[in-house]
Amino acid sequence: MPDSVLDLACALSMLRRLQMVGWTRNHYRDALPAGLADEQIPGTKVCAYRYLENPRWLLE
């Protein structure tokens, strides 16, 4: 795959993660798998930091 496609795939993955934070905040806790609501924001922060350091970290 060309580098531009890999960059786009990583960016879309990060955007999806951010979208899931919003989705999680708008649903009842009992509608989500156990522990998902509590781990969504901390996990997204870790992913965001890694993405900002190296946008292709998802591929490593």
GUPA-72330 format. One line per field, with one value per atom (N, C-alpha, C, O): atom name; x, z, y. Coordinates in nm, 2 decimals, m for minus. Layout:
N
site <- [CA | ...]
east <- [X | ...]
up <- [Z | ...]
north <- [Y | ...]
***
This chain:
60
site <- [N | CA | C | O | N | CA | C | O | N | CA | C | O | N | CA | C | O | N | CA | C | O | N | CA | C | O | N | CA | C | O | N | CA | C | O | N | CA | C | O | N | CA | C | O | N | CA | C | O | N | CA | C | O | N | CA | C | O | N | CA | C | O | N | CA | C | O | N | CA | C | O | N | CA | C | O | N | CA | C | O | N | CA | C | O | N | CA | C | O | N | CA | C | O | N | CA | C | O | N | CA | C | O | N | CA | C | O | N | CA | C | O | N | CA | C | O | N | CA | C | O | N | CA | C | O | N | CA | C | O | N | CA | C | O | N | CA | C | O | N | CA | C | O | N | CA | C | O | N | CA | C | O | N | CA | C | O | N | CA | C | O | N | CA | C | O | N | CA | C | O | N | CA | C | O | N | CA | C | O | N | CA | C | O | N | CA | C | O | N | CA | C | O | N | CA | C | O | N | CA | C | O | N | CA | C | O | N | CA | C | O | N | CA | C | O | N | CA | C | O | N | CA | C | O | N | CA | C | O | N | CA | C | O | N | CA | C | O | N | CA | C | O | N | CA | C | O | N | CA | C | O | N | CA | C | O | N | CA | C | O | N | CA | C | O | N | CA | C | O]
east <- [0.08 | 0.00 | 0.09 | 0.20 | 0.04 | 0.12 | 0.11 | 0.02 | 0.22 | 0.22 | 0.10 | 0.05 | 0.05 | m0.07 | m0.19 | m0.27 | m0.21 | m0.32 | m0.30 | m0.39 | m0.18 | m0.15 | m0.17 | m0.23 | m0.13 | m0.15 | m0.30 | m0.35 | m0.38 | m0.52 | m0.59 | m0.68 | m0.55 | m0.61 | m0.58 | m0.67 | m0.46 | m0.43 | m0.51 | m0.56 | m0.53 | m0.61 | m0.75 | m0.82 | m0.81 | m0.95 | m0.97 | m1.07 | m0.87 | m0.88 | m0.88 | m0.96 | m0.80 | m0.80 | m0.93 | m0.99 | m0.99 | m1.11 | m1.23 | m1.32 | m1.22 | m1.32 | m1.31 | m1.42 | m1.20 | m1.18 | m1.24 | m1.31 | m1.22 | m1.27 | m1.43 | m1.50 | m1.48 | m1.62 | m1.68 | m1.79 | m1.61 | m1.66 | m1.67 | m1.76 | m1.59 | m1.60 | m1.73 | m1.80 | m1.77 | m1.90 | m2.02 | m2.11 | m2.00 | m2.11 | m2.12 | m2.24 | m2.01 | m2.01 | m2.08 | m2.16 | m2.05 | m2.11 | m2.26 | m2.33 | m2.32 | m2.46 | m2.54 | m2.66 | m2.48 | m2.56 | m2.55 | m2.46 | m2.65 | m2.66 | m2.55 | m2.51 | m2.49 | m2.38 | m2.42 | m2.34 | m2.55 | m2.59 | m2.61 | m2.63 | m2.60 | m2.61 | m2.48 | m2.47 | m2.37 | m2.24 | m2.17 | m2.21 | m2.08 | m2.01 | m1.94 | m1.90 | m1.93 | m1.88 | m1.74 | m1.65 | m1.73 | m1.60 | m1.57 | m1.48 | m1.65 | m1.62 | m1.63 | m1.54 | m1.74 | m1.76 | m1.64 | m1.60 | m1.60 | m1.49 | m1.35 | m1.27 | m1.33 | m1.20 | m1.19 | m1.09 | m1.31 | m1.31 | m1.22 | m1.14 | m1.24 | m1.17 | m1.02 | m0.94 | m0.99 | m0.84 | m0.77 | m0.66 | m0.84 | m0.78 | m0.76 | m0.67 | m0.86 | m0.85 | m0.74 | m0.67 | m0.72 | m0.61 | m0.47 | m0.38 | m0.46 | m0.33 | m0.32 | m0.21 | m0.42 | m0.41 | m0.38 | m0.30 | m0.44 | m0.42 | m0.27 | m0.21 | m0.22 | m0.07 | 0.02 | 0.11 | m0.01 | 0.07 | 0.06 | 0.15 | m0.07 | m0.09 | m0.01 | 0.05 | m0.02 | 0.05 | 0.20 | 0.27 | 0.26 | 0.40 | 0.44 | 0.55 | 0.36 | 0.39 | 0.26 | 0.20 | 0.21 | 0.08 | 0.06 | m0.05 | 0.17 | 0.17 | 0.19 | 0.22 | 0.17 | 0.20 | 0.10 | 0.13 | m0.02 | m0.11 | m0.06 | m0.10 | 0.03 | 0.09 | 0.21 | 0.25 | 0.25 | 0.38 | 0.34 | 0.43]
up <- [0.00 | 0.00 | 0.00 | 0.06 | m0.07 | m0.06 | 0.08 | 0.16 | 0.11 | 0.24 | 0.27 | 0.38 | 0.17 | 0.19 | 0.24 | 0.32 | 0.19 | 0.23 | 0.37 | 0.45 | 0.41 | 0.55 | 0.64 | 0.75 | 0.61 | 0.69 | 0.71 | 0.82 | 0.60 | 0.61 | 0.70 | 0.78 | 0.68 | 0.76 | 0.91 | 0.99 | 0.95 | 1.09 | 1.14 | 1.25 | 1.06 | 1.10 | 1.12 | 1.21 | 1.03 | 1.04 | 1.16 | 1.23 | 1.20 | 1.32 | 1.44 | 1.53 | 1.44 | 1.56 | 1.57 | 1.68 | 1.45 | 1.45 | 1.50 | 1.57 | 1.47 | 1.51 | 1.66 | 1.73 | 1.72 | 1.86 | 1.93 | 2.03 | 1.88 | 1.93 | 1.92 | 2.01 | 1.81 | 1.80 | 1.90 | 1.95 | 1.93 | 2.03 | 2.17 | 2.25 | 2.20 | 2.33 | 2.34 | 2.44 | 2.23 | 2.23 | 2.24 | 2.31 | 2.16 | 2.17 | 2.31 | 2.35 | 2.37 | 2.50 | 2.60 | 2.69 | 2.59 | 2.68 | 2.67 | 2.76 | 2.55 | 2.52 | 2.54 | 2.51 | 2.60 | 2.62 | 2.77 | 2.84 | 2.81 | 2.94 | 2.97 | 2.88 | 3.09 | 3.12 | 3.10 | 3.06 | 3.13 | 3.12 | 2.98 | 2.95 | 2.88 | 2.74 | 2.68 | 2.57 | 2.76 | 2.71 | 2.78 | 2.89 | 2.72 | 2.78 | 2.91 | 2.92 | 3.01 | 3.14 | 3.13 | 3.06 | 3.19 | 3.20 | 3.08 | 3.09 | 2.97 | 2.85 | 2.88 | 2.85 | 2.95 | 2.98 | 3.06 | 3.04 | 3.16 | 3.25 | 3.18 | 3.21 | 3.08 | 3.01 | 2.88 | 2.83 | 2.83 | 2.70 | 2.70 | 2.61 | 2.80 | 2.80 | 2.83 | 2.76 | 2.93 | 2.96 | 2.84 | 2.80 | 2.78 | 2.66 | 2.54 | 2.47 | 2.52 | 2.41 | 2.43 | 2.34 | 2.55 | 2.58 | 2.55 | 2.49 | 2.59 | 2.55 | 2.40 | 2.35 | 2.33 | 2.19 | 2.12 | 2.03 | 2.17 | 2.12 | 2.14 | 2.04 | 2.26 | 2.28 | 2.19 | 2.13 | 2.17 | 2.08 | 1.94 | 1.86 | 1.90 | 1.76 | 1.73 | 1.63 | 1.83 | 1.81 | 1.80 | 1.73 | 1.88 | 1.87 | 1.74 | 1.69 | 1.69 | 1.57 | 1.51 | 1.56 | 1.41 | 1.35 | 1.30 | 1.28 | 1.28 | 1.23 | 1.34 | 1.31 | 1.47 | 1.58 | 1.57 | 1.62 | 1.51 | 1.50 | 1.41 | 1.43 | 1.32 | 1.23 | 1.29 | 1.23 | 1.40 | 1.46 | 1.55 | 1.60]
north <- [m0.12 | 0.00 | 0.12 | 0.13 | 0.23 | 0.35 | 0.41 | 0.39 | 0.49 | 0.56 | 0.64 | 0.65 | 0.71 | 0.79 | 0.71 | 0.76 | 0.59 | 0.51 | 0.46 | 0.46 | 0.43 | 0.39 | 0.50 | 0.48 | 0.62 | 0.74 | 0.76 | 0.79 | 0.75 | 0.77 | 0.67 | 0.70 | 0.54 | 0.44 | 0.46 | 0.44 | 0.50 | 0.53 | 0.65 | 0.64 | 0.75 | 0.87 | 0.83 | 0.88 | 0.75 | 0.71 | 0.62 | 0.63 | 0.54 | 0.46 | 0.55 | 0.52 | 0.65 | 0.74 | 0.82 | 0.84 | 0.86 | 0.93 | 0.84 | 0.88 | 0.71 | 0.62 | 0.60 | 0.60 | 0.60 | 0.59 | 0.71 | 0.70 | 0.83 | 0.95 | 0.95 | 1.00 | 0.90 | 0.89 | 0.79 | 0.82 | 0.69 | 0.59 | 0.66 | 0.62 | 0.75 | 0.82 | 0.89 | 0.88 | 0.96 | 1.03 | 0.93 | 0.95 | 0.82 | 0.72 | 0.66 | 0.64 | 0.63 | 0.58 | 0.67 | 0.63 | 0.80 | 0.90 | 0.91 | 0.96 | 0.88 | 0.89 | 0.77 | 0.76 | 0.66 | 0.54 | 0.50 | 0.53 | 0.43 | 0.38 | 0.28 | 0.20 | 0.28 | 0.19 | 0.05 | m0.04 | 0.01 | m0.13 | m0.17 | m0.29 | m0.08 | m0.12 | m0.15 | m0.19 | m0.13 | m0.15 | m0.28 | m0.31 | m0.34 | m0.45 | m0.40 | m0.29 | m0.49 | m0.46 | m0.39 | m0.44 | m0.28 | m0.21 | m0.12 | m0.04 | m0.12 | m0.04 | 0.11 | 0.19 | 0.15 | 0.29 | 0.35 | 0.46 | 0.27 | 0.32 | 0.32 | 0.41 | 0.24 | 0.24 | 0.32 | 0.34 | 0.36 | 0.43 | 0.56 | 0.57 | 0.65 | 0.77 | 0.75 | 0.81 | 0.68 | 0.66 | 0.59 | 0.62 | 0.49 | 0.42 | 0.51 | 0.50 | 0.60 | 0.69 | 0.79 | 0.83 | 0.83 | 0.92 | 0.86 | 0.92 | 0.73 | 0.66 | 0.65 | 0.67 | 0.62 | 0.61 | 0.74 | 0.75 | 0.85 | 0.98 | 1.02 | 1.07 | 1.00 | 1.03 | 0.95 | 1.00 | 0.82 | 0.74 | 0.78 | 0.79 | 0.82 | 0.86 | 0.99 | 1.01 | 1.09 | 1.21 | 1.20 | 1.27 | 1.10 | 1.07 | 1.01 | 1.04 | 0.91 | 0.84 | 0.80 | 0.70 | 0.87 | 0.83 | 0.69 | 0.64 | 0.62 | 0.48 | 0.38 | 0.26 | 0.42 | 0.32 | 0.21 | 0.10 | 0.23 | 0.12 | 0.00 | m0.11 | 0.03 | m0.07 | m0.14 | m0.24 | m0.10 | m0.16 | m0.28 | m0.34]
***
